[in-house]
Amino acid sequence: MNTNHTTVSPLEELFLDELADMYDAETNLVRTLPKMARSATHADLQAAFESHLRETQGHVEKLKKVFETFGRTAKPKKCEAMAGLIQEADKIAADHKATVALDAALISAAQKLEHYEMASYGSLREWAGLLGNATAADLLQEILEEEKTADQTLTQLGRAHCNNEALGRNGALKNASDEEADENAPRNVSDARAARRI
């Protein structure tokens, strides 16, 4: 544990800055994931969001421990990138709320969040190792693996359900007037001729 704040290397300064960034990001995701779960229509997608919420709550606690291994108290630094991605997720959910593409849209938005986290935790884990903090590196690796698994789960759900449902249902949807017109349409040439004689 490094408790000497007067001899911090440039890499450690960078590490702590990015760590504070991710601490803010994860804290915001704890508030965002329940909204995504409520917006989802497929039960498996709802469950995936709820499961990752529990993991994200655990990530917040693990990040606190990482700060402690450097002799610091966890403090957030506003993560502009995550704030923008969350804003985009809110917009995509609103834009597709009444369509069969909603779940596919939510998966896309969630995977953007995951990919940002995966890139960030990959760097943080590498830097922790270079700084000689094996405990921090292990904690960050644990978080990274959970983010990768969450991303893979979303990909599987998209392929198994949500993407095909968005494509198939959207192409097959008809409104009530279309269905009524189909029911009243002549079934063959003889029916059409009979209709004209009437």
Buried (B, 14 or more C-beta within 10 A) or exposed (E): EBEEEEEBEEEBEBBBEBBBBBBBBBBBBBEBBEBBBEBBEBEBBBBBBBBBBEBBBBBBEBBBEBBBBBEBEBEBBEBEBBEEBBEBBBEBBEEBEEBBBBBBBBBBBBBBBBEBBBEBBBBBBBBBBEBEBEBBBBBBBBBBEBBBBBBEBBBEBBEEBBBEBBEEEEEEEEEEEEEEEEEEEEEEEEEEEEEEEE
